[in-house]
Amino acid sequence: MDKKLTPELKKLKEEFDYLHEKIGELEWKRSIMYYERKGVLRFEIEELEDRIKNYRENMALLLNKVSDEIRENKKF
């Protein structure tokens, strides 16, 4: 990147990295769920899927904030 990030964009980048990591961890956990145990209850799968969905929704909101922040900085 040629241009340095603003303090707000740095904060948003850290939040993005955190969400990205959490989604990856949960996706991995869902993928190997059957490998670790003989049986998995449906509510366990649904709970993981809900958590993944929530993190993805938060990421979408975050990316909108990033776009807004970039637009705001381009005005100056």
MARMAR-88198 format. One line per 4 residues: their letters; for each residue x, y, z of N, C-alpha, C, O. Coordinates in nm, 3 decimals. Layout:
BEGIN
A> X,Y,Z,X,Y,Z,X,Y,Z,X,Y,Z  ... .
END
This chain:
BEGIN
MDKK> 0.083,-0.117,0.000,0.000,0.000,0.000,0.088,0.124,0.000,0.178,0.137,0.083  0.063,0.213,-0.091,0.141,0.335,-0.100,0.101,0.435,0.007,0.186,0.505,0.063  -0.027,0.443,0.036,-0.078,0.542,0.130,-0.094,0.480,0.269,-0.140,0.367,0.283  -0.055,0.555,0.371,-0.069,0.506,0.508,-0.216,0.511,0.549,-0.291,0.599,0.507 .
LTPE> -0.255,0.413,0.631,-0.392,0.408,0.679,-0.415,0.513,0.787,-0.325,0.544,0.866  -0.535,0.567,0.789,-0.572,0.660,0.895,-0.588,0.579,1.024,-0.602,0.457,1.018  -0.586,0.645,1.138,-0.608,0.572,1.264,-0.740,0.494,1.265,-0.746,0.382,1.316  -0.845,0.553,1.207,-0.973,0.484,1.202,-0.966,0.361,1.112,-1.020,0.255,1.147 .
LKKL> -0.899,0.373,0.998,-0.885,0.257,0.909,-0.799,0.148,0.973,-0.824,0.029,0.952  -0.698,0.187,1.050,-0.617,0.087,1.122,-0.704,0.010,1.220,-0.693,-0.112,1.232  -0.789,0.082,1.291,-0.880,0.019,1.388,-0.975,-0.077,1.316,-0.999,-0.188,1.363  -1.029,-0.033,1.203,-1.120,-0.117,1.126,-1.048,-0.239,1.069,-1.107,-0.347,1.061 .
KEEF> -0.922,-0.223,1.030,-0.844,-0.335,0.979,-0.823,-0.440,1.088,-0.832,-0.560,1.062  -0.795,-0.395,1.211,-0.778,-0.489,1.322,-0.908,-0.565,1.349,-0.906,-0.685,1.374  -1.019,-0.494,1.342,-1.149,-0.558,1.363,-1.177,-0.658,1.250,-1.229,-0.767,1.275  -1.143,-0.621,1.127,-1.160,-0.712,1.013,-1.076,-0.838,1.033,-1.126,-0.949,1.013 .
DYLH> -0.951,-0.822,1.073,-0.864,-0.937,1.095,-0.920,-1.030,1.202,-0.916,-1.152,1.189  -0.974,-0.970,1.308,-1.033,-1.049,1.417,-1.153,-1.129,1.366,-1.163,-1.249,1.390  -1.245,-1.061,1.294,-1.363,-1.130,1.242,-1.324,-1.240,1.143,-1.381,-1.349,1.145  -1.228,-1.211,1.059,-1.181,-1.308,0.961,-1.126,-1.432,1.032,-1.155,-1.545,0.991 .
EKIG> -1.049,-1.410,1.136,-0.992,-1.522,1.212,-1.102,-1.604,1.280,-1.098,-1.727,1.276  -1.199,-1.537,1.340,-1.307,-1.609,1.409,-1.391,-1.690,1.311,-1.428,-1.804,1.341  -1.421,-1.634,1.195,-1.497,-1.708,1.094,-1.419,-1.832,1.052,-1.476,-1.941,1.042  -1.290,-1.816,1.028,-1.207,-1.930,0.990,-1.205,-2.038,1.096,-1.215,-2.157,1.064 .
ELEW> -1.193,-1.998,1.223,-1.192,-2.095,1.333,-1.325,-2.172,1.339,-1.326,-2.294,1.354  -1.436,-2.100,1.326,-1.567,-2.165,1.334,-1.593,-2.254,1.213,-1.650,-2.362,1.226  -1.552,-2.209,1.094,-1.566,-2.293,0.974,-1.486,-2.422,0.989,-1.533,-2.529,0.953  -1.366,-2.411,1.043,-1.282,-2.528,1.065,-1.347,-2.622,1.166,-1.351,-2.743,1.146 .
KRSI> -1.397,-2.564,1.274,-1.462,-2.644,1.377,-1.582,-2.718,1.319,-1.604,-2.835,1.349  -1.660,-2.649,1.236,-1.775,-2.714,1.172,-1.731,-2.824,1.078,-1.795,-2.929,1.068  -1.621,-2.801,1.008,-1.573,-2.900,0.912,-1.526,-3.029,0.977,-1.545,-3.137,0.922  -1.464,-3.018,1.094,-1.409,-3.138,1.157,-1.497,-3.190,1.271,-1.457,-3.281,1.344 .
MYYE> -1.614,-3.133,1.287,-1.703,-3.171,1.396,-1.728,-3.322,1.400,-1.725,-3.382,1.507  -1.754,-3.382,1.286,-1.784,-3.525,1.281,-1.658,-3.611,1.300,-1.666,-3.725,1.344  -1.545,-3.556,1.266,-1.419,-3.628,1.282,-1.384,-3.647,1.429,-1.332,-3.751,1.468  -1.413,-3.548,1.509,-1.376,-3.551,1.650,-1.467,-3.639,1.734,-1.424,-3.691,1.838 .
RKGV> -1.592,-3.659,1.690,-1.688,-3.733,1.773,-1.770,-3.828,1.688,-1.777,-3.816,1.566  -1.831,-3.923,1.755,-1.916,-4.019,1.684,-2.050,-3.959,1.646,-2.107,-3.994,1.542  -2.100,-3.869,1.728,-2.230,-3.810,1.700,-2.229,-3.661,1.729,-2.159,-3.612,1.818  -2.309,-3.589,1.652,-2.321,-3.445,1.669,-2.470,-3.412,1.672,-2.547,-3.457,1.587 .
LRFE> -2.508,-3.335,1.771,-2.648,-3.295,1.782,-2.678,-3.181,1.685,-2.593,-3.096,1.659  -2.797,-3.182,1.633,-2.838,-3.081,1.534,-2.823,-2.939,1.590,-2.781,-2.848,1.518  -2.857,-2.920,1.718,-2.849,-2.785,1.774,-2.705,-2.735,1.780,-2.680,-2.615,1.777  -2.608,-2.828,1.790,-2.468,-2.788,1.790,-2.428,-2.732,1.653,-2.356,-2.633,1.644 .
IEEL> -2.475,-2.797,1.550,-2.448,-2.750,1.414,-2.515,-2.616,1.390,-2.454,-2.523,1.336  -2.642,-2.606,1.432,-2.716,-2.482,1.414,-2.652,-2.366,1.491,-2.648,-2.253,1.443  -2.603,-2.396,1.610,-2.537,-2.292,1.690,-2.411,-2.240,1.619,-2.388,-2.119,1.613  -2.331,-2.332,1.567,-2.211,-2.291,1.493,-2.249,-2.210,1.369,-2.188,-2.107,1.340 .
EDRI> -2.350,-2.256,1.296,-2.392,-2.186,1.175,-2.444,-2.047,1.209,-2.420,-1.951,1.135  -2.516,-2.034,1.320,-2.565,-1.902,1.363,-2.449,-1.809,1.399,-2.451,-1.691,1.366  -2.350,-1.864,1.466,-2.234,-1.781,1.503,-2.158,-1.737,1.379,-2.115,-1.621,1.370  -2.140,-1.828,1.283,-2.072,-1.793,1.157,-2.151,-1.685,1.085,-2.094,-1.588,1.035 .
KNYR> -2.283,-1.702,1.078,-2.369,-1.604,1.011,-2.356,-1.467,1.079,-2.348,-1.365,1.011  -2.355,-1.466,1.210,-2.343,-1.342,1.285,-2.210,-1.272,1.256,-2.207,-1.151,1.232  -2.101,-1.347,1.257,-1.970,-1.288,1.225,-1.968,-1.235,1.082,-1.911,-1.128,1.057  -2.029,-1.307,0.989,-2.032,-1.261,0.849,-2.114,-1.133,0.835,-2.077,-1.043,0.760 .
ENMA> -2.225,-1.125,0.907,-2.306,-1.003,0.904,-2.228,-0.885,0.963,-2.233,-0.774,0.911  -2.156,-0.912,1.071,-2.073,-0.807,1.131,-1.963,-0.763,1.035,-1.928,-0.645,1.029  -1.907,-0.858,0.959,-1.804,-0.824,0.863,-1.861,-0.737,0.752,-1.796,-0.643,0.707  -1.981,-0.768,0.707,-2.044,-0.687,0.602,-2.066,-0.544,0.652,-2.040,-0.448,0.578 .
LLLN> -2.112,-0.529,0.775,-2.129,-0.396,0.832,-1.995,-0.324,0.843,-1.985,-0.204,0.815  -1.893,-0.396,0.883,-1.759,-0.339,0.896,-1.707,-0.291,0.760,-1.650,-0.183,0.751  -1.728,-0.371,0.657,-1.681,-0.332,0.524,-1.753,-0.207,0.474,-1.695,-0.126,0.402  -1.879,-0.193,0.512,-1.952,-0.069,0.479,-1.889,0.051,0.550,-1.875,0.158,0.492 .
KVSD> -1.849,0.031,0.677,-1.781,0.138,0.751,-1.649,0.174,0.684,-1.613,0.292,0.676  -1.577,0.073,0.637,-1.449,0.097,0.569,-1.473,0.181,0.443,-1.402,0.278,0.418  -1.573,0.144,0.365,-1.605,0.220,0.244,-1.642,0.364,0.277,-1.599,0.457,0.208  -1.722,0.381,0.381,-1.760,0.517,0.423,-1.638,0.597,0.466,-1.625,0.715,0.431 .
EIRE> -1.549,0.535,0.542,-1.429,0.603,0.590,-1.340,0.643,0.472,-1.283,0.752,0.471  -1.327,0.556,0.375,-1.244,0.587,0.258,-1.306,0.701,0.179,-1.236,0.793,0.137  -1.437,0.696,0.158,-1.505,0.805,0.088,-1.487,0.937,0.160,-1.464,1.040,0.098  -1.497,0.933,0.291,-1.480,1.055,0.373,-1.339,1.111,0.359,-1.321,1.232,0.349 .
NKKF> -1.239,1.024,0.357,-1.101,1.070,0.344,-1.067,1.117,0.204,-0.976,1.199,0.187  -1.137,1.068,0.106,-1.112,1.111,-0.032,-1.165,1.252,-0.058,-1.123,1.318,-0.153  -1.257,1.298,0.027,-1.313,1.432,0.009,-1.207,1.540,0.037,-1.214,1.650,-0.018  -1.112,1.508,0.121,-1.012,1.608,0.160,-0.898,1.609,0.068,-0.805,1.687,0.086 .
END
